[in-house]
Amino acid sequence: MKSFQPEYALIARETREENRRQLADMLRQIAMERAARLPPPPELTSLETQLQASVRNSLRDVQRAKDVQSSHVLRWLRS
């Protein structure tokens, strides 16, 4: 039996390498399938464009708050 040990070791090593390759292929396939299900990445916008959008949103929110406050004041004046 000892005379076959090098052969058994070689077969075991080759089997492990083949199993690793198969596992790597399966993991690669899973990663590709998951990546295909992801939504497309958002468009890259410059920092200036992001800042402009943020300022616009802030101004809109401030105007909305002013409108609400004005409506409350008008309602109070009418009563």
N, C-alpha and C positions, 0 to 999 in steps of 0.2 A: 504494500500500500504506500510505503514511503517513496517508492520510485515514481509514483504518479503525482506527488504533491506539487512539483513545479507546474505540471500541466493543469492541475486543479486551480492553482493560484493564478495562472494565466487566464483560464476560463472565467474565474471569478472577477478578475480585474477587467477583462473585456466586457463582461456582463454589466458590471457597475458603470463603465464608461458608456455603454449603449443605453442603460437606464437613465443616466444623467443627460445624454443627448435627447432622449425621448421626453424627459421632463422639461428640459429647456425649450424644446419645440412646442410642447403643450402650453407652457407658460407664455411663450411668445405669441401663440395663437390667441390665448385668452386676453392678453394685453391688447392685441390688435382689434379683437372684437369689442372690447370695452372702449377703446379709443374711437372706434367707428360710431358708437352710441352717444358719445359726448357731443354737446352742442358746439357749433363752430365758435372759435375764439372771438371775443369782441374786437371791433376795429380799434387799432391803436390810434389814440388821439394825443395831440401835443398837450403839454402842460398848460399852455396858454388857452387852448380850446376848452380844457377842463375847467380852468379858472373862470373863463367867460360864462360857461354854463352854470357854474356854481353861483356867480354873481347874479345872473338872470334869475335863477331859482330863489335866491335870497330876496331880491327885489320883489318878485312875485309874491312871496310869502309875507313880506312886510306890507305890501299893498293890500293883500287879503286881510291881514290883521287890522289895518287901518279901516277898511270897509266895514268889518264887523263892529269895530269900536264906534264908528260913525253911526251905524244903524242903531246901536244901543243908545247913543246920545240923542239921536232924533226921536227915538221911541220915548225916551225919558222927557224930552221937551214937549212932546205932544200930550203926554199924560198930565 
